[in-house]
């Protein structure tokens, strides 16, 4: 089963079976124990997605790719995100 995991929210993850969650976990490099309840499995996978999202945001904000996000870069990134949410770009 091929799972698109571009934007998986907790609500989306809750709709998956334990088997599908286990498979998704393997694609992310973690092994889930299906003996746990579904809520615990969803929380474990959601934590992985949240970590990946933070890494993407950091790399998008670091415009000059020096490994450091300056206050100016952070402010510009926040403004771009705000404009996207409002539908300006």
N, C-alpha and C positions, 0 to 999 in steps of 0.2 A: 504494500500500500504506500503510495507516494503522498507525503504530507507537505503542503506548502506551509512554511512556518515564518513567513515574512512578518506578520503582525498577529501574534497569538495572545489574546487577552485571557484572563482567568475564565471568563464566561465561555469563550471558545474552547479552552482546554477542558472545562467541565463537561462538555458535550462528547468528548472522546472516551473511548473505552480504556480500561486499564492496559490492554494489549497495545492500543494505539499510543498511549502515553509512554509505555515502555519503549516502543519503537522510536518515538520522537526523542526520548531521552538519549537513546543510543546515537542518534544523529548529532546530538549536542555533546557527546563524549561522557555521558553519565549513565550509570546503571541504576535503574529504579527497582525497588523490591516490591513486587505486586502483592506481597502479604500485607502491606500497609493499606489503609483505606484510601479511597480515591481523592479525598480532600488533601491528604498529606502529599500524594503524588503530584497533584496539580500545583501545590505550593512549591514543591521542589523544582518543577519545570519552570514555573513562573519566575522563580529567583534567577534561573539561568538567563531567561529572556531579559529580565530587568538589568542584569549585569552587562549583557551584550549591548543593550540600548544605551547604557551610560557610556560605554566605550565608543560607540558610534557618535554620540553627541560630542564627546571630547574631541574626537578626530575632526568632526565638522567645524567645531569652534576654533581649532588651531589652524587658522588660515595660512600662516607662513610656515607651517610644518616644522617648527623648531622644537616641538615637544613641550612647549609651555603655552598655556592659554593666558594671555595678558588680560588686564581689566578691559582694555579697548576691544579686544577680540571677543571677550565674553559679552560685552554690551552690544556689539554689532550682531553677534549670533542671536542674542535674546530678541533683538529688534526684528531680525529676519523671521524668527519663529513666530513672533507676535503677528507679523504681517501675513504669514502663511495661514495662521489660524483665522484671521479676519478675512481672508480671501483676496488679499491685494496682489499676491504673486502666485 
